[in-house]
Amino acid sequence: MREVLQTLQKNLVLLQRANRIEKLSKGYSSDEKYVVYFDDRKYLLRIGDMKGYEKKKTEFQILKKMQYYNVQCPQPIDIGALDELNASYSIYSYIDGVDVKETLQNLTEKEQYKIGIEAGIQLSRMHLLEASSSLKPWYERAMKKHYRYLEAYKSCGIKIKNDDKIINFIEENKHFLKERPNQFQHDDFHLENIIVNNRKYAGVIDFDNFDWGDPLHDFVKVGLLQRESSVPFAIGQIKGYFNDDILEDFWMLYSIYAAMVVFSSVIWSLRFAPGELDEMIERLHNMLEDHKDFEILKPVWYEPHALFC
């Protein structure tokens, strides 16, 4: 990728004006990321191969549309391809700050809650973007994906306690996924992709895993990741999203997606982060305990009248 960067610096006027360019190493993306510094601003440069270029162009257009919904996220600046080097690039505005997880120890519970509230509001704005009418129904796509992960789980050699109860819970309630809308999904909405600056919400990043389907599926990381690091944030995200008026079937849908993520998380960890498998399994067991193996829908940590609210 060094050759690609050098070519971009030679051919793009924007990069020629930069003071310096520094590589970023954080995250699981296969793209190389760089912060491009100017006197009065920063940009994020992403470089990847041509394999995912079509999806990156779609992501670029999505982020343009997000500006209309007043979503605090990277603004798209430029995108293109270098066919001779089998590479693509995209440039976005850079959101200053640190991710929520990194700075949690410096925030009070009330501040974590308020940031969660704003995160929920912002997520609700993202979900205003509707999918193409030609997309297959969410139920059909979600269940096909679930059964694929479930089959992989059954043959992977890992056993989650009471997995039969989880499987049965999904089967008995999967009809709730029928008629759910196809709308934009960030699909990676968690603390490490949410930026804060001066102890306030600054924006959300990493849209490259975007998908389309039931917008409530974006809450799957709340019970898996947010709750582990910050219960105040998790409660705030839910309350902010619904403006304190939670949908009647929210906890059922939330629980179904939480149950499904048990199996997909095991397979994801085995494939992409085997060194973190034990940590993931412990996290899953905690989530299952929160729901008493889905004997209850609303997790035990959800206390909307806690002192920090």
C-alpha positions as CSV (number, residue, x, y, z in Angstrom):
1,M,0.0,0.0,0.0
2,R,3.0,2.3,0.3
3,E,3.1,2.6,-3.4
4,V,-0.5,3.5,-3.5
5,L,0.0,6.3,-0.9
6,Q,2.9,7.7,-2.8
7,T,0.9,7.7,-6.0
8,L,-2.0,9.5,-4.3
9,Q,0.3,12.1,-2.8
10,K,1.7,12.7,-6.3
11,N,-1.6,13.0,-8.1
12,L,-4.1,14.4,-5.6
13,V,-3.9,18.2,-5.1
14,L,-5.6,17.8,-1.8
15,L,-2.8,15.5,-0.4
16,Q,-0.1,17.6,-1.9
17,R,-1.2,20.4,0.4
18,A,-1.0,18.3,3.6
19,N,1.4,19.1,6.3
20,R,1.9,15.4,7.2
21,I,0.2,12.0,6.9
22,E,0.2,9.5,9.8
23,K,-0.9,5.9,9.7
24,L,-3.7,4.6,12.0
25,S,-3.4,1.0,13.3
26,K,-6.6,0.7,15.3
27,G,-9.6,-1.5,14.2
28,Y,-10.3,-4.7,12.4
29,S,-10.7,-3.2,8.9
30,S,-8.4,-4.6,6.1
31,D,-8.1,-1.0,4.8
32,E,-5.1,1.0,5.7
33,K,-6.1,4.3,7.4
34,Y,-4.2,7.6,7.6
35,V,-4.8,10.9,9.3
36,V,-4.1,13.7,6.9
37,Y,-3.1,16.9,8.7
38,F,-3.6,20.5,7.4
39,D,-3.2,23.8,9.3
40,D,-6.8,24.1,10.2
41,R,-8.3,20.6,9.7
42,K,-7.8,16.9,9.4
43,Y,-9.0,14.3,7.0
44,L,-9.2,10.5,7.1
45,L,-7.7,8.6,4.2
46,R,-8.6,5.0,3.6
47,I,-6.8,2.8,1.1
48,G,-7.9,-0.7,0.1
49,D,-8.0,-3.1,-2.8
50,M,-10.6,-3.0,-5.6
51,K,-12.5,-6.0,-4.1
52,G,-14.8,-3.8,-2.0
53,Y,-14.8,-0.7,-4.1
54,E,-18.5,-0.9,-5.1
55,K,-19.6,-1.1,-1.5
56,K,-17.3,1.8,-0.6
57,K,-18.9,3.9,-3.3
58,T,-22.3,3.1,-1.8
59,E,-21.0,4.0,1.7
60,F,-19.7,7.3,0.3
61,Q,-23.2,8.1,-1.0
62,I,-24.8,7.0,2.3
63,L,-22.6,9.4,4.3
64,K,-23.6,12.2,1.9
65,K,-27.3,11.4,2.7
66,M,-26.5,11.3,6.4
67,Q,-25.7,15.0,6.2
68,Y,-29.4,15.7,5.3
69,Y,-30.5,14.0,8.5
70,N,-28.1,16.0,10.7
71,V,-26.1,12.9,11.7
72,Q,-22.8,13.7,13.3
73,C,-20.5,11.6,11.2
74,P,-17.6,11.9,8.7
75,Q,-18.3,14.0,5.7
76,P,-17.4,12.5,2.4
77,I,-14.7,14.4,0.5
78,D,-13.4,12.3,-2.4
79,I,-13.3,8.7,-3.6
80,G,-11.6,7.0,-6.5
81,A,-9.7,4.0,-7.9
82,L,-6.2,3.3,-9.1
83,D,-6.8,0.4,-11.5
84,E,-3.2,0.0,-12.4
85,L,-2.4,-0.7,-8.7
86,N,-5.6,-2.6,-8.0
87,A,-6.4,-0.1,-5.2
88,S,-9.1,2.3,-4.2
89,Y,-9.2,5.3,-1.8
90,S,-11.7,7.4,0.0
91,I,-11.3,10.6,2.0
92,Y,-13.5,11.8,4.7
93,S,-13.5,14.6,7.3
94,Y,-11.9,13.6,10.6
95,I,-13.8,13.7,13.8
96,D,-11.6,14.9,16.6
97,G,-11.7,13.3,20.0
98,V,-11.4,9.8,21.5
99,D,-13.8,6.8,21.5
100,V,-16.1,6.5,24.5
101,K,-14.6,3.3,25.7
102,E,-11.1,4.8,25.9
103,T,-12.3,7.7,28.0
104,L,-14.9,6.1,30.2
105,Q,-12.8,6.3,33.3
106,N,-12.7,10.0,33.0
107,L,-16.5,10.4,32.7
108,T,-19.0,10.5,35.4
109,E,-22.0,8.2,35.2
110,K,-24.2,11.1,34.4
111,E,-21.9,12.2,31.5
112,Q,-21.9,8.6,30.2
113,Y,-25.7,8.6,30.3
114,K,-26.0,11.9,28.5
115,I,-23.6,10.7,25.8
116,G,-25.7,7.6,25.5
117,I,-28.8,9.8,25.1
118,E,-27.2,11.7,22.2
119,A,-26.0,8.4,20.7
120,G,-29.6,7.1,20.7
121,I,-30.9,10.3,19.1
122,Q,-28.2,10.1,16.4
123,L,-28.9,6.4,15.7
124,S,-32.6,7.2,15.3
125,R,-31.7,9.8,12.6
126,M,-29.6,7.3,10.7
127,H,-32.5,4.9,10.6
128,L,-34.6,7.3,8.6
129,L,-32.8,6.2,5.5
130,E,-34.9,3.6,3.8
131,A,-33.6,0.6,1.7
132,S,-34.3,0.0,-1.9
133,S,-37.8,-1.5,-2.4
134,S,-36.2,-4.3,-4.4
135,L,-34.5,-5.7,-1.3
136,K,-35.7,-9.1,0.0
137,P,-37.8,-9.1,3.2
138,W,-35.8,-8.7,6.4
139,Y,-37.3,-11.9,7.9
140,E,-36.1,-14.0,5.0
141,R,-32.5,-12.6,5.1
142,A,-32.2,-12.5,8.9
143,M,-33.3,-16.1,9.4
144,K,-31.1,-17.4,6.5
145,K,-28.1,-15.7,8.1
146,H,-29.0,-17.0,11.6
147,Y,-29.4,-20.6,10.4
148,R,-26.0,-20.4,8.6
149,Y,-24.3,-19.2,11.8
150,L,-26.2,-21.8,13.9
151,E,-25.0,-24.7,11.7
152,A,-21.4,-23.4,11.9
153,Y,-21.8,-23.2,15.7
154,K,-23.0,-26.7,16.0
155,S,-19.9,-28.0,14.3
156,C,-17.3,-25.7,15.8
157,G,-16.6,-27.5,19.0
158,I,-17.6,-24.7,21.3
159,K,-20.6,-25.2,23.7
160,I,-22.5,-22.3,25.2
161,K,-24.4,-23.3,28.4
162,N,-28.1,-23.8,27.8
163,D,-27.8,-23.3,24.1
164,D,-30.9,-25.4,23.5
165,K,-33.0,-22.9,25.4
166,I,-31.6,-20.1,23.3
167,I,-32.3,-21.9,20.1
168,N,-35.8,-22.7,21.2
169,F,-36.5,-19.1,22.2
170,I,-35.5,-17.9,18.7
171,E,-37.6,-20.5,17.0
172,E,-40.7,-19.8,19.1
173,N,-40.5,-16.0,18.5
174,K,-39.0,-15.6,15.1
175,H,-42.4,-14.6,13.7
176,F,-41.9,-11.2,15.3
177,L,-39.3,-10.5,12.6
178,K,-41.9,-10.7,9.9
179,E,-43.0,-7.4,8.5
180,R,-40.1,-5.5,10.1
181,P,-38.9,-2.7,7.8
182,N,-35.8,-2.5,5.7
183,Q,-33.9,0.6,6.7
184,F,-30.3,1.6,7.1
185,Q,-28.3,-0.3,9.7
186,H,-24.9,1.0,10.9
187,D,-24.3,-2.6,12.0
188,D,-21.3,-1.8,14.2
189,F,-22.7,0.8,16.6
190,H,-20.7,0.4,19.8
191,L,-18.5,2.4,22.2
192,E,-15.3,2.2,20.1
193,N,-17.0,3.7,17.1
194,I,-18.6,6.6,19.0
195,I,-16.3,9.6,19.5
196,V,-16.5,12.1,22.3
197,N,-14.7,15.5,22.6
198,N,-14.7,17.8,25.6
199,R,-16.8,15.2,27.5
200,K,-19.6,15.4,24.9
201,Y,-20.8,13.3,22.0
202,A,-18.9,14.3,18.8
203,G,-19.9,11.7,16.2
204,V,-20.0,8.1,15.0
205,I,-17.5,6.5,12.7
206,D,-16.8,3.3,10.7
207,F,-19.8,2.9,8.5
208,D,-18.1,0.3,6.3
209,N,-20.1,-2.6,7.8
210,F,-23.4,-0.9,6.9
211,D,-26.4,-3.1,6.0
212,W,-30.1,-2.9,5.5
213,G,-32.9,-4.4,7.5
214,D,-34.7,-3.9,10.8
215,P,-33.2,-0.8,12.4
216,L,-33.7,-2.3,15.9
217,H,-31.0,-4.8,15.0
218,D,-28.5,-2.0,15.6
219,F,-29.2,-2.5,19.4
220,V,-27.5,-5.9,19.3
221,K,-24.3,-4.4,20.6
222,V,-26.0,-2.8,23.6
223,G,-26.3,-6.0,25.6
224,L,-23.1,-7.5,24.3
225,L,-20.7,-4.5,24.5
226,Q,-22.2,-1.3,25.9
227,R,-23.6,-2.9,29.0
228,E,-20.3,-4.4,29.9
229,S,-18.5,-1.1,29.8
230,S,-21.2,1.4,30.8
231,V,-24.7,0.6,31.9
232,P,-25.5,4.4,32.1
233,F,-24.6,4.7,28.4
234,A,-26.6,1.7,27.5
235,I,-29.7,3.0,29.2
236,G,-29.2,6.4,27.7
237,Q,-28.9,5.0,24.2
238,I,-32.2,3.2,24.5
239,K,-34.0,6.2,26.1
240,G,-32.6,8.7,23.6
241,Y,-33.5,6.6,20.6
242,F,-37.2,6.3,21.6
243,N,-37.4,9.7,23.3
244,D,-38.6,7.9,26.5
245,D,-41.4,6.2,24.6
246,I,-40.2,2.6,24.0
247,L,-42.1,0.6,21.4
248,E,-44.3,-2.2,22.7
249,D,-42.4,-5.0,20.9
250,F,-38.9,-3.5,21.4
251,W,-37.8,-5.8,24.2
252,M,-39.0,-8.9,22.3
253,L,-37.1,-7.9,19.2
254,Y,-34.1,-6.8,21.2
255,S,-34.0,-10.2,22.9
256,I,-34.3,-12.2,19.7
257,Y,-31.4,-10.4,18.2
258,A,-29.4,-10.8,21.5
259,A,-30.1,-14.6,21.3
260,M,-29.0,-14.7,17.7
261,V,-25.8,-12.9,18.4
262,V,-24.7,-15.7,20.8
263,F,-24.0,-18.0,17.9
264,S,-22.7,-15.4,15.4
265,S,-20.3,-14.0,18.0
266,V,-18.7,-17.4,18.6
267,I,-18.1,-18.0,14.9
268,W,-16.9,-14.4,14.3
269,S,-14.4,-14.8,17.2
270,L,-13.1,-18.1,15.9
271,R,-12.6,-16.7,12.4
272,F,-11.3,-13.2,13.1
273,A,-10.2,-13.0,16.8
274,P,-9.4,-16.4,18.2
275,G,-7.2,-14.9,20.9
276,E,-10.3,-13.1,22.2
277,L,-12.6,-16.1,22.2
278,D,-12.6,-16.7,26.0
279,E,-13.4,-13.0,26.6
280,M,-16.3,-13.2,24.1
281,I,-17.7,-16.4,25.7
282,E,-17.6,-14.7,29.2
283,R,-19.4,-11.7,27.7
284,L,-22.0,-13.9,26.2
285,H,-22.6,-15.7,29.5
286,N,-23.1,-12.4,31.2
287,M,-25.6,-11.3,28.6
288,L,-27.5,-14.6,29.0
289,E,-27.5,-14.1,32.8
290,D,-29.0,-10.6,32.2
291,H,-31.9,-12.3,30.5
292,K,-32.0,-15.5,32.6
293,D,-31.5,-17.5,29.4
294,F,-34.4,-15.4,27.9
295,E,-36.9,-16.3,30.5
296,I,-37.1,-12.5,30.8
297,L,-37.0,-10.0,27.9
298,K,-35.9,-6.8,29.6
299,P,-32.4,-7.3,30.9
300,V,-31.8,-6.9,34.6
301,W,-29.5,-3.9,34.2
302,Y,-32.1,-1.7,32.6
303,E,-33.2,0.7,35.3
304,P,-34.6,3.8,33.6
305,H,-35.0,5.6,36.9
306,A,-31.4,5.1,38.1
307,L,-29.8,8.0,40.0
308,F,-27.7,9.1,37.0
309,C,-30.7,9.5,34.8
